[in-house]
Amino acid sequence: MKAIITHRYLPRRILSLAVGSPLGQGAQVNEVPIPSITDSEVLVKVCAVALNPIDFKDIDFISPRNSAIGCDYAGEVFRVGKNSEQRWKIGDKIAGFVHGGLYPDIGSFAEYVKVDGDLAWKVPDEMTLGEATTYGVPAATAMLSLAYLDIPWVDIEHGCSGQGTQSTILIYSGGSNVGLFAIQLAKRAGYNVVATASPRSFDLAKRYGADAVYDYRTSASIGEIKKAYPNITKALDCFSEGSSAAFCADVLREGKVVTLLDQGKPKKANVTYTFLMLYTVFGRKFQLMAPLGPVFPVMPADREIISKFYGSLSTLSLDAVRPPPVTMIKGGFKEIFDGLKTLRKGEGRGTKLVIEF
């Protein structure tokens, strides 16, 4: 099969990271073997992929040479391991994400991808595979973040939005793909949602359920939020760069901020930062930019959360958990590379780029 594979050695990746831009093309389309699967895995014929910033970061800086690239996918079940036969059959429409960028045989930017049978979801007939692929990294990150903030899965699964809870959560960068999913899931759990966004994304965040939206670019918003919502104890920082985590900590009376990049320790007393690394759901210990980067342990509880989420996603109301705005592009590997260039330049905001093969 054809797949996008990295070919940059560690010194070149470190140099690219140091200068802040990729030096040359870090990946190419190669002919590689179709992955073999274990009893607990499923082989998927890929029909659509969604692009994430982590994909070009893998190519440019993170991924070791000869790693398969790509995380989000949707497609059709092609082969089923015997332990997954109760859940999947050949021809089922399936979607999810994988830990692309680390292994030679796991990546969604390929004609076939192998996935864990319990970490994928069955796409309903009323949804296209292009839409389904957006429920990968962003949706799973939002779900796991809320779990880290001690929001019970049962409240999201059954929906507590009509019970009138007075609890409020802050979602920084609510117009991002992770933010839009987090807004919807938190609303479904019964929370009031205060979001930050750029003014051009105010309406978008409100359409997805935010009760109030503030401009993250002005420090005056911190005082405005604290005055209107003085008892916030939970925050999700979907940006996790610059002063975003500090902004969240300043808003909180006390409590926890979940960040998507390591932000160190907060300066504010009674506030903690919890760093989330989504790939812990796959039950494998791993290291980023080995042998230099951080090591992440196996975390079975994280897997259980996403397994439950994907196990129920097909039956959740599609009106309650909608995909973000999507830009569908028909094509293949060339269009994937073109889309990653768009993301690399900081363009394509306010939409999710999806390539339909």
Buried (B, 14 or more C-beta within 10 A) or exposed (E): BBBBBBBBEEEBBEEBBEEEEBBEEBBEBBEBEBBEBEEEBBBBBBBBBBBBBBBBBBBBBBBBBEBBBBBBBBBBBBBBBEEBEEBBEEEBBBBBBBBBBBBBBBBBBBBBBBBBBBBBBBBEEEBBBBBBBBBBBBBBBBBBBBBBBEBEBEBBBEBBBEEEEEBBBBBBBBBBBBBBBBBBBBBBBBBBBBBBBBEEBBEBBBEBBBBBBBBBEEEEBBEBBBEEBEEBBBBBBBBBEEEBBBBBBBBBEEBBBBBBEEBEEBEBEEBBBEBBBBBBBBEEEBEBBEEEEEEBEEBEEBBBBBBBBBBBBBEBEEEBBBBBBBBBBEEBBEBBBBBBEBBBEEEBEBBBBBBBB
